[in-house]
Every structure is written in structure tokens, then in C-alpha cells.
Amino acid sequence: MVSNPVHGLPFLPGTSFKDSTKTAFHRSQTLGYRNGYAIVRRPTVGIGGDRLQFNQLSQAVLDELASKAPVLTYGQPKQAPPADFIPAHVAFDKKVFLESQGIELNPPEKMALDPYTELRKQPLRKYVTPSDFDQLKQFLTFDKQVLRFYAIWDDTDSMYGECRTYIIHYYLMDDTVEIREVHERNDGRDPFPLLMNRQRMPKVLVENAKNFPQCVLEISDQEVLEWYTAKDFIVGKSLTVLGRTFFIYDCDPFTRRYYKEKFGITDLPRIDVNKQEPPPVKQELPPYNGFGLVEDSAQNCFALIPKAPKKDVIKMLVNDNKVLRYLAALESPIPEDKDRRFVFSYFLATDMISIFEPPVRNSGIIGGKYLGRTKVVKPYSTVDNPIYYGPSDFFIGAVIEVFGHRFIILDTDEYVLKYMESNAAQYSPEALASVQKHVRKLEAPASESESKQTEKDPGVQELEALIDTVQNQLKDHSCKDNIREAFQIYDKEASGYVDRDMFFKICESLNVPVDDSLVKELIRMCSHGEGKINYYNFVRGFSN
């Protein structure tokens, strides 16, 4: 037993104690130098000069003792011979169910589960590796670089839908998207600048995030598998944002350069999104009902509140107060209709026709307006494309059918001949020749038959003699100029008759000497019933 060198007590627990009188606690030097190199020296004494309680062996000696094998002392150990190997199918051949040996076994039990095997059956855990993408570098590199796309939202398939234009901004610095509305003047919409504020747009969500309350919470990276990036915005493709399908049809030059350098896409042409108007649908008019003019009836099909058909204002101004008058007879098998005469008035300004029947005393037929101003359709013309009578259809001997009644043109005045000669291109040579021949015949001396007819009617002979007397007496009177045109202005129906009061007002404005005895007699002979005066015969007394 080792004893304490100082007190002579055994070096056992409880018998050793520190020397309270000890004052030296220095350590031995263990670092030395040899040939300029630092070497380690083992201490020879303990702390404070105490004797060390272990053998002072070097590390090399200790290593040699640790690796020394007692081969030289005892020799190589002998290995035991291996046991004979008997396979299991040989050892247990023809040996089954241990009951024949008197051994009773418990009922079969389930095999114990191996925790490791069960662990491997579980699906592998997914570890999200933090991205090594440097967002600061992206911010510094792409700061103030924005991709601009022009898109439309076509909602014309829905009720009251329309096609609206938008501008999509993609900020490269943080991969955010902004959608702006494009407003036009008087578009009827409030000028809200943004449809969607600047934010990241999720492209693919995780399965559990489909029911994510997006209306109250913001989507984080845990709910999104993939975000929209710049490669998802291509000209010519559609993009669904906020339930709306936007079609990108153009981009700015910077965006084109970026796609060419980044993705190698060079073909980004502008797409024409202007919709071509469909061909107009041919409007079919309902069958003509026979009331009014076809043009007036058709206006009910063009607008809810019908308007009057458009008129040719230039034609109305040029041909204002220009009326062509013709004398016609009614072609009828009834004997009483053979002596009836009608005055046709064709108004060049509106291409309308009016018919007036001069009243004849003791004829039994009330004269007056036979047809008001209206356009007369030619027979055998279709209802959809009516053809109306024109000035070229009126000449001596022409047959005019008016609503089932046939009239034959018998006579006309000099104004019609002057109009036909100045507008000869509108008439056929035969029509012009018939009027010229008829006017020359009237200017020639009266034939014998006419003289006999005049002799038979003393009233007519007396009127002609009075007209010749008035012509000779008032041949130098200033009132003879434009007297016929003055009466025609107030004769809207071109009947040849004016009211008695209107007649005297016109004569007073033209300084006609109505107080003259011959003029009074002429007025009396030109007067007819119903307070009207035939100004045709009256005007003859003032023309040479």
C-alpha cells in the first residue's frame, strides 16, 4: 500500500489531505530547446517539488509496451478445429408439428413489427431547401426595368359586355404585376387608374390551398407552388387574372429586346384585335299595304318613330314653282265621261302629279280637285321597286293610267314646249315632235271645222272677240309682263282657277285696270260658279 510520504498515512480515500503549511506551488519546466528546436521534457518533480507517484517512462517506451505481443513467450495460439456443418434440411429431415415429442406449442402469434421496416414504409419527408437566389442582386440589377404589355378583355359574349383595353406592367425587380385600365374620353366610366394593384400573382396553388380564404388573408409562399414569371407573358397568348381572361396583343420595344436577350424570342408581332364588322343584313320590307307612298310606309320599318323621307333639296330649289300643265280626256266607255276634261299638273320640284277637273255648267258633274298631289306609279311596276311617272312620259297622245283610270293627253301650253326643248335629252324625239307639231297647229289659222264649231257656239265667239279687243287696247300696258306666273303662284293645284278675292288682289298688285269696261266684261265672261275665275282666258287678253 502506498503511504503518504509526508504524514505516513496510507494513500486511501479519507486518509489524504492537503498540507495547509505548504507555500510552494511552482511547476517544473517542460519546454526546452535543442539545436534551435522546441522539445518537450517530462517533469521530474510534481507541483511545489513533491515526488511524482508514477513510473517515469517515456512515451516511446509506453507505446512499445502497448504493442508488444507475447508471441516469443507463449508462441502462436492454436485455433480450434471448426465444427462439422450440418445443413438444416439434413438435420430436420422428416422431423415436423413437435406434438409427437410431447411438446405442446402455443397458438400462432403475429410477427413482431420491426420499427425500422415500418419507418421505411412511410412516405419520404419533403425538405424545402432554402433558395440561394440573391434578391438583393435582383433588385439592384433590374431596378426601374418594367415590361409593358397591351391586352384586351373581351366580354362581349355576356349581356351588356364589351371589349376593354388594359396595360399590364411586370416589374423585373421583384416579379410583381400591375394591371391598369385604359380610359378614353366620354367612355362613361369613372377614371379608376388600377384594376389590380401591384402584387405577385400565384400560378399554381397547393391542393390544400384551394379553399384558402383569399378574401381575408394574403397568400404566402406556403400556399403557392409556382408564381407567374416573365416567361408566362407572351404576345399572342391569353392570361387569366381575377377571373378575367386577358389576351396580350402587343408590347413595347424594351419588352421585345428583353425577350430577345433573355429567352431568344425574336418574333413578337403586334396582333390586330379590331373586330371586323359583320356584313350588313339585308333589310326586307313587309308587303306594301296600298296606303300612302311606298317611301312613307317604309319609314315605319327603319325607326321606332318614323321620319319623313329625305328630299332632294337642290332639286327642289332649282325647280321651285315650275309646273308642267297638260289637258287630258278620260278614256271611259261611259258616254257621260267623253266630254269631261282634266288638267294634269306635274310639279318638277317633287315629281308629284295633281289632277283638276274644271267645272262645267249644266253638266251634272261637280268639278274641282280630282287628285291631290301625289306620285303616280306606272302600271306593271313591282311594289318593291315602284317606277313613277316622269316628265318624259307626258306628250301629246300619251296614255297615263292613274289608279286604274286611263287618261289621254290632248293639249299643253307653250311653257311645256320650252321646257322640253331646253331638256331635250329627257324626251324621245317622237314625244318632242308631237308637242311641237301640236303647238304649230294651234298657232296656224283656224281650220274650217274649227270655224264652224265657233259659229255654233256664240259665247265662245263673243269671248274670242272680246279677248282680241282687250289685246289691241292694252297692248302697251305695263301689267302684261309676268301676269301668268303671278296667277300660277297662287294656283297650287294648277287648275287654272283662283278665288275671286285672290284674283282682284293679284290684279291690284300688278296694276291691272279692272275698272275698265272691257276688262270688267272679260272678268264677267271668265267667272264661274263657286266664286272662282278662269285666269287662263283672262291672261290671253294681256298677251300678244
Residue pairs with C-beta under 8 A, 6 or more apart in sequence:
1 10
1 11
1 12
2 10
2 11
2 53
3 9
3 10
3 11
4 10
4 11
4 15
4 16
5 51
6 19
9 15
9 16
11 53
22 48
24 48
24 49
25 47
25 48
26 47
26 48
26 49
27 43
27 47
28 43
28 44
28 45
28 46
29 41
30 40
30 41
30 42
30 43
31 38
31 39
31 40
31 41
32 38
32 39
32 40
32 41
33 39
42 56
42 58
43 52
44 52
44 56
45 51
45 52
46 52
46 53
57 65
98 105
99 105
135 174
138 172
138 173
138 174
139 173
139 174
142 171
142 172
142 173
143 173
144 173
145 171
145 172
145 173
145 254
145 258
146 169
146 170
146 171
146 172
147 169
147 170
147 172
147 230
147 233
147 251
147 254
147 255
147 258
148 167
148 168
148 169
148 170
148 251
148 252
148 254
148 255
149 167
149 168
149 169
149 170
149 233
149 235
149 248
149 250
149 251
149 255
150 165
150 166
150 167
150 168
150 248
150 249
150 250
150 251
151 165
151 166
151 167
151 168
151 239
151 246
151 247
151 248
151 249
152 163
152 164
152 165
152 166
152 246
152 247
152 249
152 273
153 163
153 164
153 166
153 244
153 245
153 246
153 247
154 161
154 163
154 245
154 247
155 161
155 162
155 163
155 164
155 244
156 162
156 163
163 273
163 275
164 181
164 182
165 182
166 179
166 180
166 181
166 182
166 195
166 246
167 179
167 180
167 182
168 177
168 178
168 179
168 180
168 233
168 239
168 246
168 248
169 177
169 178
169 179
169 180
169 198
170 176
170 177
170 230
170 233
171 177
171 178
171 198
172 230
172 258
174 200
175 200
175 227
175 228
175 229
175 230
176 198
176 199
176 200
177 196
177 198
177 199
177 200
177 201
177 228
177 241
178 194
178 196
178 197
178 198
178 199
179 194
179 195
179 196
179 241
179 246
180 193
180 194
180 195
181 189
181 192
181 193
181 194
181 195
183 189
183 191
195 242
196 241
196 242
200 227
200 228
201 227
201 228
201 241
202 219
202 223
202 224
202 226
202 227
202 228
203 224
203 226
203 227
203 228
203 232
204 224
204 225
204 226
205 212
205 219
205 223
205 224
205 225
206 222
206 223
206 224
206 225
208 223
209 219
209 223
209 224
212 219
212 223
230 258
230 262
231 263
232 239
233 239
233 248
234 248
234 265
234 268
235 248
235 249
235 250
235 251
235 268
235 269
235 270
235 271
236 248
236 249
236 268
236 271
237 247
237 248
238 245
238 246
238 247
238 248
239 245
239 246
239 247
239 248
240 246
247 273
249 270
249 271
249 272
249 273
250 270
250 271
251 268
255 268
256 268
259 265
259 268
260 266
283 301
283 302
285 298
285 301
285 384
286 301
287 383
288 294
288 297
288 383
288 384
289 297
291 297
293 374
293 375
294 383
294 386
295 309
296 306
296 308
296 309
298 309
299 306
299 307
299 308
299 309
300 306
311 350
315 349
316 349
316 350
319 347
319 348
319 349
320 349
321 349
321 485
321 488
321 489
322 347
322 348
322 349
322 419
323 345
323 346
323 347
323 348
323 488
323 494
324 345
324 346
324 348
324 391
324 394
324 412
324 415
324 416
324 419
325 343
325 344
325 345
325 346
325 412
325 413
325 415
325 416
325 494
325 496
326 343
326 344
326 346
326 394
326 409
326 410
326 411
326 412
326 416
327 341
327 342
327 343
327 344
327 409
327 410
327 411
327 412
328 341
328 342
328 343
328 344
328 400
328 407
328 408
328 409
328 410
329 338
329 340
329 341
329 342
329 407
329 408
329 410
330 337
330 338
330 340
330 342
330 405
330 406
330 407
331 399
331 406
331 407
331 408
332 338
332 405
332 406
336 364
336 365
339 360
339 363
340 357
340 363
340 365
341 357
341 358
341 410
342 355
342 356
342 357
342 370
342 407
343 355
343 356
343 357
343 358
343 494
343 495
343 496
344 353
344 354
344 355
344 394
344 400
344 407
344 409
345 353
345 354
345 355
345 356
345 493
345 494
345 495
346 352
346 353
346 389
346 391
346 394
347 353
347 354
347 373
347 494
348 391
350 373
351 375
351 388
351 390
352 373
352 374
352 375
353 371
353 373
353 374
353 375
353 376
353 389
353 402
354 369
354 371
354 372
354 373
354 374
354 493
354 494
355 369
355 370
355 371
355 402
355 407
356 367
356 368
356 369
356 370
356 493
356 494
356 495
356 496
356 497
357 365
357 367
357 368
357 369
357 370
358 367
358 495
358 496
358 497
358 528
358 534
359 366
359 367
359 368
359 528
359 529
359 530
359 532
360 367
361 528
361 529
369 493
369 495
371 402
373 493
375 388
375 389
376 388
376 389
376 400
376 402
376 403
377 386
377 387
377 388
377 389
378 386
378 387
378 388
378 389
378 393
378 401
379 401
381 387
389 400
390 426
391 419
391 423
391 426
391 427
392 426
392 427
392 428
392 431
393 400
394 400
394 409
394 412
394 416
395 409
395 427
395 430
395 431
395 432
395 434
395 435
396 409
396 410
396 411
396 412
396 434
396 435
396 437
396 438
397 408
397 409
397 434
398 408
398 409
398 431
399 406
399 407
399 408
399 409
400 406
400 407
400 408
400 409
401 407
411 438
412 435
412 438
412 439
414 439
416 435
417 435
417 436
417 439
420 426
420 427
420 431
420 432
420 435
421 432
424 432
446 454
454 460
454 461
454 464
455 461
459 525
462 525
463 525
463 537
466 518
466 521
466 522
466 525
466 541
467 522
467 537
467 540
467 541
469 518
470 518
470 519
470 522
470 541
470 542
471 540
471 541
471 542
471 543
471 544
473 516
473 518
474 480
474 513
474 516
474 519
474 541
474 542
475 544
477 513
477 542
478 511
479 510
479 511
479 512
479 513
479 542
480 542
480 543
480 544
483 510
483 512
483 539
483 542
483 543
484 535
484 539
484 543
486 506
486 509
486 510
487 498
487 503
487 506
487 535
487 539
488 494
490 498
490 502
490 506
491 497
491 498
491 535
496 534
496 535
496 536
497 528
497 532
497 533
497 534
497 535
498 506
498 532
498 533
498 535
499 531
499 532
499 533
500 527
500 531
500 532
500 533
501 531
503 523
503 533
503 535
504 514
506 512
507 514
508 514
512 519
512 542
513 519
514 520
514 523
519 541
522 537
522 538
522 541
523 533
523 538
525 537
526 533
526 534
526 535
526 537
526 538
527 533
527 534
528 534
